[in-house]
Structure formats: structure tokens, C-alpha cells
Amino acid sequence: MSQIKVAFSSSFKRALKQFLKKQPQKHQLISNCIDLFISDPYHPSLETHKLKGKLSGFLAFSVEYDLRIIFYFASAEEVVFINIGSHDEVY
């Protein structure tokens, strides 16, 4: 399987910047999870899952207990990250 390409939407970049302003110590953790996602989007530790309701069509994976990244598949080998934040912030 080839590596997944990741695109970052402007909304994701904004949310990440705001999140890291409050919790700069999480930068490496987020970076490591994105690297893992790129090599294996369905790695068990990421808990990748489909979303329902108003976010139907999107998926999410966990960076840690209460930190999620929302994304969608633009094609078979490209995803677009659209948001990052706590469960309450992104859903």
C-alpha cells in the first residue's frame, strides 16, 4: 500500500495554531500521530472511525483521549484534515 498524502485545510491550520497556542507541549504528540496516520490510517491506536449526523461523510482519529482530528478521503490515496480539537470542540 502506498503512503497516504495529507492536505491541510485552512480551517485545520487555524484550529491547530489555536490549539498549540494553548498547549504547545502537544506539538510532538500530534506530529507523531500524523506520521503514524500517514503510514497506516487504520492503526488500532488511532481508533479511526466514521462520523454520523452533521459530520456524515467525514472520519476522525484520536491523537489522545480527548483530542481528535477530523478528515475525509479526497481520493484513495489523499486525505484532507479539516479540524482538530477536543471531542466537544470538533463534534
PDB file as gemmi writes it, atoms N, CA and C in Angstrom:
CRYST1    1.000    1.000    1.000  90.00  90.00  90.00 P 1                      
ATOM      1  N   MET A   1       0.843  -1.189   0.000  1.00  0.00           N  
ATOM      2  CA  MET A   1       0.000   0.000   0.000  1.00  0.00           C  
ATOM      3  C   MET A   1       0.886   1.250   0.000  1.00  0.00           C  
ATOM      4  N   SER A   2       0.562   2.201  -0.856  1.00  0.00           N  
ATOM      5  CA  SER A   2       1.366   3.423  -0.901  1.00  0.00           C  
ATOM      6  C   SER A   2       0.989   4.340   0.256  1.00  0.00           C  
ATOM      7  N   GLN A   3       1.897   5.257   0.546  1.00  0.00           N  
ATOM      8  CA  GLN A   3       1.667   6.176   1.647  1.00  0.00           C  
ATOM      9  C   GLN A   3       0.553   7.162   1.320  1.00  0.00           C  
ATOM     10  N   ILE A   4      -0.208   7.506   2.321  1.00  0.00           N  
ATOM     11  CA  ILE A   4      -1.290   8.475   2.191  1.00  0.00           C  
ATOM     12  C   ILE A   4      -0.686   9.881   2.099  1.00  0.00           C  
ATOM     13  N   LYS A   5      -1.262  10.699   1.227  1.00  0.00           N  
ATOM     14  CA  LYS A   5      -0.875  12.116   1.166  1.00  0.00           C  
ATOM     15  C   LYS A   5      -1.886  12.889   2.004  1.00  0.00           C  
ATOM     16  N   VAL A   6      -1.398  13.866   2.750  1.00  0.00           N  
ATOM     17  CA  VAL A   6      -2.275  14.655   3.607  1.00  0.00           C  
ATOM     18  C   VAL A   6      -2.263  16.101   3.153  1.00  0.00           C  
ATOM     19  N   ALA A   7      -3.458  16.668   2.987  1.00  0.00           N  
ATOM     20  CA  ALA A   7      -3.604  18.097   2.734  1.00  0.00           C  
ATOM     21  C   ALA A   7      -4.234  18.711   3.983  1.00  0.00           C  
ATOM     22  N   PHE A   8      -3.855  19.937   4.282  1.00  0.00           N  
ATOM     23  CA  PHE A   8      -4.374  20.605   5.469  1.00  0.00           C  
ATOM     24  C   PHE A   8      -5.259  21.772   5.042  1.00  0.00           C  
ATOM     25  N   SER A   9      -6.538  21.712   5.401  1.00  0.00           N  
ATOM     26  CA  SER A   9      -7.446  22.813   5.060  1.00  0.00           C  
ATOM     27  C   SER A   9      -7.081  24.037   5.893  1.00  0.00           C  
ATOM     28  N   SER A  10      -7.538  25.203   5.448  1.00  0.00           N  
ATOM     29  CA  SER A  10      -7.252  26.422   6.219  1.00  0.00           C  
ATOM     30  C   SER A  10      -7.917  26.351   7.592  1.00  0.00           C  
ATOM     31  N   SER A  11      -9.084  25.716   7.692  1.00  0.00           N  
ATOM     32  CA  SER A  11      -9.746  25.598   8.995  1.00  0.00           C  
ATOM     33  C   SER A  11      -8.924  24.718   9.933  1.00  0.00           C  
ATOM     34  N   PHE A  12      -8.303  23.649   9.392  1.00  0.00           N  
ATOM     35  CA  PHE A  12      -7.449  22.788  10.220  1.00  0.00           C  
ATOM     36  C   PHE A  12      -6.228  23.572  10.693  1.00  0.00           C  
ATOM     37  N   LYS A  13      -5.593  24.305   9.792  1.00  0.00           N  
ATOM     38  CA  LYS A  13      -4.403  25.078  10.161  1.00  0.00           C  
ATOM     39  C   LYS A  13      -4.721  26.084  11.266  1.00  0.00           C  
ATOM     40  N   ARG A  14      -5.869  26.765  11.138  1.00  0.00           N  
ATOM     41  CA  ARG A  14      -6.301  27.726  12.166  1.00  0.00           C  
ATOM     42  C   ARG A  14      -6.526  27.036  13.507  1.00  0.00           C  
ATOM     43  N   ALA A  15      -7.255  25.909  13.476  1.00  0.00           N  
ATOM     44  CA  ALA A  15      -7.564  25.183  14.715  1.00  0.00           C  
ATOM     45  C   ALA A  15      -6.290  24.656  15.370  1.00  0.00           C  
ATOM     46  N   LEU A  16      -5.349  24.153  14.554  1.00  0.00           N  
ATOM     47  CA  LEU A  16      -4.085  23.640  15.089  1.00  0.00           C  
ATOM     48  C   LEU A  16      -3.282  24.765  15.740  1.00  0.00           C  
ATOM     49  N   LYS A  17      -3.226  25.902  15.075  1.00  0.00           N  
ATOM     50  CA  LYS A  17      -2.478  27.047  15.600  1.00  0.00           C  
ATOM     51  C   LYS A  17      -3.063  27.483  16.952  1.00  0.00           C  
ATOM     52  N   GLN A  18      -4.394  27.575  17.030  1.00  0.00           N  
ATOM     53  CA  GLN A  18      -5.056  27.960  18.283  1.00  0.00           C  
ATOM     54  C   GLN A  18      -4.795  26.920  19.375  1.00  0.00           C  
ATOM     55  N   PHE A  19      -4.894  25.646  19.011  1.00  0.00           N  
ATOM     56  CA  PHE A  19      -4.682  24.574  19.983  1.00  0.00           C  
ATOM     57  C   PHE A  19      -3.263  24.615  20.524  1.00  0.00           C  
ATOM     58  N   LEU A  20      -2.278  24.764  19.633  1.00  0.00           N  
ATOM     59  CA  LEU A  20      -0.871  24.761  20.065  1.00  0.00           C  
ATOM     60  C   LEU A  20      -0.498  26.006  20.863  1.00  0.00           C  
ATOM     61  N   LYS A  21      -1.249  27.083  20.654  1.00  0.00           N  
ATOM     62  CA  LYS A  21      -1.011  28.291  21.452  1.00  0.00           C  
ATOM     63  C   LYS A  21      -1.339  27.993  22.920  1.00  0.00           C  
ATOM     64  N   LYS A  22      -2.412  27.212  23.133  1.00  0.00           N  
ATOM     65  CA  LYS A  22      -2.839  26.853  24.495  1.00  0.00           C  
ATOM     66  C   LYS A  22      -2.021  25.685  25.064  1.00  0.00           C  
ATOM     67  N   GLN A  23      -1.637  24.747  24.190  1.00  0.00           N  
ATOM     68  CA  GLN A  23      -0.947  23.535  24.664  1.00  0.00           C  
ATOM     69  C   GLN A  23       0.251  23.198  23.768  1.00  0.00           C  
ATOM     70  N   PRO A  24       1.294  24.043  23.797  1.00  0.00           N  
ATOM     71  CA  PRO A  24       2.446  23.819  22.914  1.00  0.00           C  
ATOM     72  C   PRO A  24       3.156  22.485  23.150  1.00  0.00           C  
ATOM     73  N   GLN A  25       3.034  21.933  24.348  1.00  0.00           N  
ATOM     74  CA  GLN A  25       3.696  20.662  24.665  1.00  0.00           C  
ATOM     75  C   GLN A  25       3.110  19.493  23.871  1.00  0.00           C  
ATOM     76  N   LYS A  26       1.969  19.670  23.223  1.00  0.00           N  
ATOM     77  CA  LYS A  26       1.328  18.579  22.473  1.00  0.00           C  
ATOM     78  C   LYS A  26       1.821  18.503  21.023  1.00  0.00           C  
ATOM     79  N   HIS A  27       2.669  19.445  20.621  1.00  0.00           N  
ATOM     80  CA  HIS A  27       3.118  19.505  19.226  1.00  0.00           C  
ATOM     81  C   HIS A  27       3.725  18.182  18.754  1.00  0.00           C  
ATOM     82  N   GLN A  28       4.642  17.626  19.525  1.00  0.00           N  
ATOM     83  CA  GLN A  28       5.322  16.387  19.123  1.00  0.00           C  
ATOM     84  C   GLN A  28       4.345  15.214  19.065  1.00  0.00           C  
ATOM     85  N   LEU A  29       3.432  15.145  20.037  1.00  0.00           N  
ATOM     86  CA  LEU A  29       2.427  14.082  20.059  1.00  0.00           C  
ATOM     87  C   LEU A  29       1.562  14.124  18.795  1.00  0.00           C  
ATOM     88  N   ILE A  30       1.107  15.305  18.428  1.00  0.00           N  
ATOM     89  CA  ILE A  30       0.281  15.469  17.225  1.00  0.00           C  
ATOM     90  C   ILE A  30       1.080  15.069  15.991  1.00  0.00           C  
ATOM     91  N   SER A  31       2.310  15.535  15.930  1.00  0.00           N  
ATOM     92  CA  SER A  31       3.193  15.217  14.810  1.00  0.00           C  
ATOM     93  C   SER A  31       3.396  13.702  14.669  1.00  0.00           C  
ATOM     94  N   ASN A  32       3.641  13.031  15.792  1.00  0.00           N  
ATOM     95  CA  ASN A  32       3.838  11.574  15.777  1.00  0.00           C  
ATOM     96  C   ASN A  32       2.583  10.847  15.301  1.00  0.00           C  
ATOM     97  N   CYS A  33       1.412  11.295  15.757  1.00  0.00           N  
ATOM     98  CA  CYS A  33       0.156  10.649  15.352  1.00  0.00           C  
ATOM     99  C   CYS A  33      -0.123  10.859  13.862  1.00  0.00           C  
ATOM    100  N   ILE A  34       0.195  12.038  13.356  1.00  0.00           N  
ATOM    101  CA  ILE A  34       0.011  12.295  11.923  1.00  0.00           C  
ATOM    102  C   ILE A  34       0.950  11.399  11.120  1.00  0.00           C  
ATOM    103  N   ASP A  35       2.187  11.242  11.579  1.00  0.00           N  
ATOM    104  CA  ASP A  35       3.134  10.339  10.896  1.00  0.00           C  
ATOM    105  C   ASP A  35       2.607   8.901  10.887  1.00  0.00           C  
ATOM    106  N   LEU A  36       2.073   8.461  12.019  1.00  0.00           N  
ATOM    107  CA  LEU A  36       1.511   7.118  12.103  1.00  0.00           C  
ATOM    108  C   LEU A  36       0.315   6.984  11.164  1.00  0.00           C  
ATOM    109  N   PHE A  37      -0.544   8.006  11.150  1.00  0.00           N  
ATOM    110  CA  PHE A  37      -1.714   8.010  10.265  1.00  0.00           C  
ATOM    111  C   PHE A  37      -1.291   7.885   8.801  1.00  0.00           C  
ATOM    112  N   ILE A  38      -0.242   8.613   8.414  1.00  0.00           N  
ATOM    113  CA  ILE A  38       0.244   8.582   7.033  1.00  0.00           C  
ATOM    114  C   ILE A  38       0.700   7.171   6.650  1.00  0.00           C  
ATOM    115  N   SER A  39       1.358   6.489   7.573  1.00  0.00           N  
ATOM    116  CA  SER A  39       1.833   5.133   7.255  1.00  0.00           C  
ATOM    117  C   SER A  39       0.735   4.083   7.402  1.00  0.00           C  
ATOM    118  N   ASP A  40      -0.246   4.310   8.289  1.00  0.00           N  
ATOM    119  CA  ASP A  40      -1.334   3.352   8.482  1.00  0.00           C  
ATOM    120  C   ASP A  40      -2.567   4.067   9.051  1.00  0.00           C  
ATOM    121  N   PRO A  41      -3.457   4.559   8.165  1.00  0.00           N  
ATOM    122  CA  PRO A  41      -4.624   5.339   8.625  1.00  0.00           C  
ATOM    123  C   PRO A  41      -5.553   4.587   9.582  1.00  0.00           C  
ATOM    124  N   TYR A  42      -5.467   3.257   9.557  1.00  0.00           N  
ATOM    125  CA  TYR A  42      -6.356   2.481  10.428  1.00  0.00           C  
ATOM    126  C   TYR A  42      -5.589   1.751  11.536  1.00  0.00           C  
ATOM    127  N   HIS A  43      -4.450   2.314  11.932  1.00  0.00           N  
ATOM    128  CA  HIS A  43      -3.690   1.720  13.037  1.00  0.00           C  
ATOM    129  C   HIS A  43      -4.604   1.680  14.271  1.00  0.00           C  
ATOM    130  N   PRO A  44      -4.618   0.557  14.996  1.00  0.00           N  
ATOM    131  CA  PRO A  44      -5.523   0.435  16.144  1.00  0.00           C  
ATOM    132  C   PRO A  44      -5.416   1.565  17.179  1.00  0.00           C  
ATOM    133  N   SER A  45      -4.220   2.081  17.408  1.00  0.00           N  
ATOM    134  CA  SER A  45      -4.079   3.125  18.432  1.00  0.00           C  
ATOM    135  C   SER A  45      -4.744   4.442  18.022  1.00  0.00           C  
ATOM    136  N   LEU A  46      -5.006   4.632  16.729  1.00  0.00           N  
ATOM    137  CA  LEU A  46      -5.648   5.869  16.267  1.00  0.00           C  
ATOM    138  C   LEU A  46      -7.168   5.842  16.431  1.00  0.00           C  
ATOM    139  N   GLU A  47      -7.730   4.643  16.544  1.00  0.00           N  
ATOM    140  CA  GLU A  47      -9.183   4.495  16.680  1.00  0.00           C  
ATOM    141  C   GLU A  47      -9.937   5.251  15.585  1.00  0.00           C  
ATOM    142  N   THR A  48      -9.485   5.107  14.335  1.00  0.00           N  
ATOM    143  CA  THR A  48     -10.123   5.775  13.206  1.00  0.00           C  
ATOM    144  C   THR A  48     -11.558   5.279  13.064  1.00  0.00           C  
ATOM    145  N   HIS A  49     -12.491   6.227  12.903  1.00  0.00           N  
ATOM    146  CA  HIS A  49     -13.901   5.845  12.790  1.00  0.00           C  
ATOM    147  C   HIS A  49     -14.675   6.832  11.934  1.00  0.00           C  
ATOM    148  N   LYS A  50     -15.765   6.333  11.332  1.00  0.00           N  
ATOM    149  CA  LYS A  50     -16.653   7.178  10.530  1.00  0.00           C  
ATOM    150  C   LYS A  50     -17.536   7.993  11.454  1.00  0.00           C  
ATOM    151  N   LEU A  51     -17.901   9.183  10.990  1.00  0.00           N  
ATOM    152  CA  LEU A  51     -18.763  10.055  11.781  1.00  0.00           C  
ATOM    153  C   LEU A  51     -20.192  10.011  11.247  1.00  0.00           C  
ATOM    154  N   LYS A  52     -21.133  10.382  12.103  1.00  0.00           N  
ATOM    155  CA  LYS A  52     -22.553  10.366  11.749  1.00  0.00           C  
ATOM    156  C   LYS A  52     -23.133  11.764  11.902  1.00  0.00           C  
ATOM    157  N   GLY A  53     -24.395  11.878  11.550  1.00  0.00           N  
ATOM    158  CA  GLY A  53     -25.095  13.150  11.737  1.00  0.00           C  
ATOM    159  C   GLY A  53     -24.566  14.232  10.816  1.00  0.00           C  
ATOM    160  N   LYS A  54     -24.396  15.444  11.368  1.00  0.00           N  
ATOM    161  CA  LYS A  54     -23.972  16.571  10.527  1.00  0.00           C  
ATOM    162  C   LYS A  54     -22.575  16.380   9.957  1.00  0.00           C  
ATOM    163  N   LEU A  55     -21.786  15.471  10.542  1.00  0.00           N  
ATOM    164  CA  LEU A  55     -20.442  15.199  10.028  1.00  0.00           C  
ATOM    165  C   LEU A  55     -20.382  13.895   9.236  1.00  0.00           C  
ATOM    166  N   SER A  56     -21.535  13.419   8.801  1.00  0.00           N  
ATOM    167  CA  SER A  56     -21.587  12.203   7.997  1.00  0.00           C  
ATOM    168  C   SER A  56     -20.744  12.395   6.734  1.00  0.00           C  
ATOM    169  N   GLY A  57     -19.963  11.385   6.380  1.00  0.00           N  
ATOM    170  CA  GLY A  57     -19.056  11.509   5.240  1.00  0.00           C  
ATOM    171  C   GLY A  57     -17.626  11.811   5.669  1.00  0.00           C  
ATOM    172  N   PHE A  58     -17.470  12.241   6.915  1.00  0.00           N  
ATOM    173  CA  PHE A  58     -16.149  12.511   7.455  1.00  0.00           C  
ATOM    174  C   PHE A  58     -15.725  11.369   8.371  1.00  0.00           C  
ATOM    175  N   LEU A  59     -14.437  11.322   8.672  1.00  0.00           N  
ATOM    176  CA  LEU A  59     -13.899  10.355   9.616  1.00  0.00           C  
ATOM    177  C   LEU A  59     -13.095  11.115  10.661  1.00  0.00           C  
ATOM    178  N   ALA A  60     -12.735  10.420  11.727  1.00  0.00           N  
ATOM    179  CA  ALA A  60     -11.916  11.042  12.767  1.00  0.00           C  
ATOM    180  C   ALA A  60     -10.951  10.002  13.305  1.00  0.00           C  
ATOM    181  N   PHE A  61      -9.831  10.486  13.825  1.00  0.00           N  
ATOM    182  CA  PHE A  61      -8.951   9.600  14.580  1.00  0.00           C  
ATOM    183  C   PHE A  61      -8.499  10.320  15.844  1.00  0.00           C  
ATOM    184  N   SER A  62      -8.125   9.521  16.827  1.00  0.00           N  
ATOM    185  CA  SER A  62      -7.744  10.060  18.133  1.00  0.00           C  
ATOM    186  C   SER A  62      -6.240  10.276  18.204  1.00  0.00           C  
ATOM    187  N   VAL A  63      -5.856  11.463  18.657  1.00  0.00           N  
ATOM    188  CA  VAL A  63      -4.452  11.745  18.955  1.00  0.00           C  
ATOM    189  C   VAL A  63      -4.182  11.282  20.380  1.00  0.00           C  
ATOM    190  N   GLU A  64      -5.111  11.611  21.265  1.00  0.00           N  
ATOM    191  CA  GLU A  64      -5.096  11.107  22.636  1.00  0.00           C  
ATOM    192  C   GLU A  64      -6.540  11.068  23.102  1.00  0.00           C  
ATOM    193  N   TYR A  65      -6.757  10.782  24.374  1.00  0.00           N  
ATOM    194  CA  TYR A  65      -8.110  10.542  24.862  1.00  0.00           C  
ATOM    195  C   TYR A  65      -9.110  11.605  24.398  1.00  0.00           C  
ATOM    196  N   ASP A  66      -8.804  12.883  24.586  1.00  0.00           N  
ATOM    197  CA  ASP A  66      -9.767  13.914  24.202  1.00  0.00           C  
ATOM    198  C   ASP A  66      -9.196  14.874  23.162  1.00  0.00           C  
ATOM    199  N   LEU A  67      -8.543  14.331  22.166  1.00  0.00           N  
ATOM    200  CA  LEU A  67      -8.039  15.158  21.065  1.00  0.00           C  
ATOM    201  C   LEU A  67      -8.239  14.393  19.770  1.00  0.00           C  
ATOM    202  N   ARG A  68      -9.043  14.971  18.877  1.00  0.00           N  
ATOM    203  CA  ARG A  68      -9.398  14.297  17.624  1.00  0.00           C  
ATOM    204  C   ARG A  68      -8.996  15.133  16.414  1.00  0.00           C  
ATOM    205  N   ILE A  69      -8.720  14.435  15.310  1.00  0.00           N  
ATOM    206  CA  ILE A  69      -8.520  15.089  14.025  1.00  0.00           C  
ATOM    207  C   ILE A  69      -9.631  14.580  13.104  1.00  0.00           C  
ATOM    208  N   ILE A  70     -10.355  15.527  12.494  1.00  0.00           N  
ATOM    209  CA  ILE A  70     -11.438  15.202  11.564  1.00  0.00           C  
ATOM    210  C   ILE A  70     -10.883  15.310  10.147  1.00  0.00           C  
ATOM    211  N   PHE A  71     -11.240  14.346   9.288  1.00  0.00           N  
ATOM    212  CA  PHE A  71     -10.713  14.345   7.917  1.00  0.00           C  
ATOM    213  C   PHE A  71     -11.682  13.660   6.972  1.00  0.00           C  
ATOM    214  N   TYR A  72     -11.380  13.768   5.674  1.00  0.00           N  
ATOM    215  CA  TYR A  72     -12.109  12.995   4.667  1.00  0.00           C  
ATOM    216  C   TYR A  72     -11.137  12.542   3.592  1.00  0.00           C  
ATOM    217  N   PHE A  73     -11.531  11.493   2.894  1.00  0.00           N  
ATOM    218  CA  PHE A  73     -10.714  10.994   1.788  1.00  0.00           C  
ATOM    219  C   PHE A  73     -11.065  11.773   0.523  1.00  0.00           C  
ATOM    220  N   ALA A  74     -10.103  12.522  -0.021  1.00  0.00           N  
ATOM    221  CA  ALA A  74     -10.304  13.243  -1.280  1.00  0.00           C  
ATOM    222  C   ALA A  74     -10.177  12.261  -2.445  1.00  0.00           C  
ATOM    223  N   SER A  75      -9.358  11.227  -2.264  1.00  0.00           N  
ATOM    224  CA  SER A  75      -9.199  10.143  -3.234  1.00  0.00           C  
ATOM    225  C   SER A  75      -8.693   8.936  -2.448  1.00  0.00           C  
ATOM    226  N   ALA A  76      -8.425   7.846  -3.144  1.00  0.00           N  
ATOM    227  CA  ALA A  76      -7.965   6.630  -2.458  1.00  0.00           C  
ATOM    228  C   ALA A  76      -6.650   6.848  -1.714  1.00  0.00           C  
ATOM    229  N   GLU A  77      -5.810   7.769  -2.208  1.00  0.00           N  
ATOM    230  CA  GLU A  77      -4.516   7.976  -1.541  1.00  0.00           C  
ATOM    231  C   GLU A  77      -4.296   9.377  -0.988  1.00  0.00           C  
ATOM    232  N   GLU A  78      -5.357  10.191  -0.936  1.00  0.00           N  
ATOM    233  CA  GLU A  78      -5.194  11.529  -0.360  1.00  0.00           C  
ATOM    234  C   GLU A  78      -6.324  11.842   0.616  1.00  0.00           C  
ATOM    235  N   VAL A  79      -5.942  12.380   1.780  1.00  0.00           N  
ATOM    236  CA  VAL A  79      -6.924  12.821   2.761  1.00  0.00           C  
ATOM    237  C   VAL A  79      -6.746  14.308   3.006  1.00  0.00           C  
ATOM    238  N   VAL A  80      -7.834  14.935   3.470  1.00  0.00           N  
ATOM    239  CA  VAL A  80      -7.796  16.347   3.831  1.00  0.00           C  
ATOM    240  C   VAL A  80      -8.195  16.454   5.300  1.00  0.00           C  
ATOM    241  N   PHE A  81      -7.295  16.994   6.109  1.00  0.00           N  
ATOM    242  CA  PHE A  81      -7.596  17.245   7.516  1.00  0.00           C  
ATOM    243  C   PHE A  81      -8.397  18.534   7.584  1.00  0.00           C  
ATOM    244  N   ILE A  82      -9.540  18.506   8.289  1.00  0.00           N  
ATOM    245  CA  ILE A  82     -10.370  19.711   8.339  1.00  0.00           C  
ATOM    246  C   ILE A  82     -10.496  20.338   9.728  1.00  0.00           C  
ATOM    247  N   ASN A  83     -10.224  19.568  10.794  1.00  0.00           N  
ATOM    248  CA  ASN A  83     -10.334  20.144  12.132  1.00  0.00           C  
ATOM    249  C   ASN A  83      -9.533  19.331  13.135  1.00  0.00           C  
ATOM    250  N   ILE A  84      -9.166  19.989  14.212  1.00  0.00           N  
ATOM    251  CA  ILE A  84      -8.510  19.317  15.341  1.00  0.00           C  
ATOM    252  C   ILE A  84      -8.999  19.982  16.613  1.00  0.00           C  
ATOM    253  N   GLY A  85      -9.207  19.186  17.648  1.00  0.00           N  
ATOM    254  CA  GLY A  85      -9.635  19.734  18.918  1.00  0.00           C  
ATOM    255  C   GLY A  85     -10.204  18.656  19.809  1.00  0.00           C  
ATOM    256  N   SER A  86     -10.734  19.085  20.951  1.00  0.00           N  
ATOM    257  CA  SER A  86     -11.336  18.131  21.885  1.00  0.00           C  
ATOM    258  C   SER A  86     -12.634  17.606  21.275  1.00  0.00           C  
ATOM    259  N   HIS A  87     -13.132  16.550  21.854  1.00  0.00           N  
ATOM    260  CA  HIS A  87     -14.387  15.942  21.392  1.00  0.00           C  
ATOM    261  C   HIS A  87     -15.479  17.006  21.273  1.00  0.00           C  
ATOM    262  N   ASP A  88     -15.647  17.821  22.300  1.00  0.00           N  
ATOM    263  CA  ASP A  88     -16.715  18.839  22.293  1.00  0.00           C  
ATOM    264  C   ASP A  88     -16.465  19.927  21.253  1.00  0.00           C  
ATOM    265  N   GLU A  89     -15.205  20.240  20.979  1.00  0.00           N  
ATOM    266  CA  GLU A  89     -14.899  21.302  20.009  1.00  0.00           C  
ATOM    267  C   GLU A  89     -15.166  20.876  18.573  1.00  0.00           C  
ATOM    268  N   VAL A  90     -14.910  19.619  18.249  1.00  0.00           N  
ATOM    269  CA  VAL A  90     -14.980  19.213  16.850  1.00  0.00           C  
ATOM    270  C   VAL A  90     -16.292  18.555  16.440  1.00  0.00           C  
ATOM    271  N   TYR A  91     -17.086  18.070  17.411  1.00  0.00           N  
ATOM    272  CA  TYR A  91     -18.336  17.400  17.038  1.00  0.00           C  
ATOM    273  C   TYR A  91     -19.538  18.287  17.210  1.00  0.00           C  
TER     274      TYR A  91                                                      
END                                                                             
